[in-house]
Structures are given as structure tokens and as C-alpha cells.
Amino acid sequence: MRDAEQTRQKILEVSADEIHHNGFTATSLSIILKRCNISKGCLYHHFENKMELGYAVFEEIYTPMFLSMWAPAVETDDPIESLCDFFENMSKEMSCDEVICGCPLNNLCQEMSGIDEGFRLRILNMQQQLNHLIAVNLQRVANQLRDNLDFNQVAYFIVSCFHGSSSLSKSAKNKELFSKVNAELCNYIRQLKK
């Protein structure tokens, strides 16, 4: 990887971390510059402005990370049990700090979708990709599931519950709430089976 590519990647990774901990609006470019040990000119060589940097973080860091996190859970022979394992393992493995910080993607969606059309469209695209990933894999095992399920709606419901559990536990600063809501989500998912 060339130096310019490495620098750009480092800027994206540091920015993703800063956005996760502080939100997009409160993220400071001067802190990103300091953490990356680069000049303002170097940053602006790679990204025209803060918004463009935010879009790149969303598209190049958060979206692939989020989709790759979900893919193994639904691309198995039994996506129902794998999804439940995914949620249960997340509940066990997440630290209290991670719960308090919330899901980086969910945080950014809540903060920016209502105030910036560029973010809203990117968020919508990512949500459609995730919904498609889940729906297609549930459709793949439709013969094991209840009749007349609308797999797109089921997928949206699963993701909505997961994001809701993340938001609730973040605002309550309560990891147990995250675990309990996801346990209830697993009850719902298991009831999709015949």
C-alpha cells in the first residue's frame, strides 16, 4: 500500500473512532490531525471537507464492518439459530463501555439522517443492503419457516429491534437491558420456525 493510501486509511480509522466516541458534529478535525500526526493540508488533500470525510467513514469503515458482522450470522445452514447465537454472543462479549458508547453505525444514523441528505441516503442504502442480506438468507430456508412470512418485513423487524436495544441500553447505561431485549428478540426469531 502506498504512503498516500496508508495515510488516507489512517485518517478514516481515526475519524471512525472519534465519531463513535463523540458523534459526527462534535468530532474535532484538529484532534484527528493530532492523532494522525498530519497537517491540515494533508487532510484536505484526501477529503474536501468534514462532511466528505464523514461520508467516507460511513461508506468505507462503518458499512462494510456492519455488513461483515451480520453476514456470518445469516449465511449459515441455520440462520435462525445463528442469528440468536450472534445476539447472545454480542450480549456476553460487549463491555459496559461498548454498550454506553452504543453502536457506531446506529449512533451516526440517529445523529445525521435527519439533518443531512447525503447521510440519509447513505444510511438508507446500507439499511437496504442489510435488509436484503437477512431477507435473502431467510428466504433460502423458507421450507423450515412458517408459511406466509414477508421476509423483508421480518428482516426490518429484526434490525429495528437490535438497534432499539442498542439505543435503549445506551441511554439507560445498562448492559442488562441490551441483553434482555436481545433475548426477547431471539424468542421472536425462533418462533419463525415451523
ABEGO torsion letter per residue (X at the ends): XBAAAAAAAAAAAAAAAAAAAAEAAABBAAAAAAAAGBBAAAAAAABABAAAAAAAAAAAAAAAAAAAAAAAAAABABAAAAAAAAAAAAAAABBAAAAAAEBAAAAAAAAAAAABAAAAAAAAAAAAAAAAAAAAAAAAAAAABBBGBBAAAAAAAAAAAAAAAAAAAAAAGBAAAAAAAAAAAAAAAAAABX
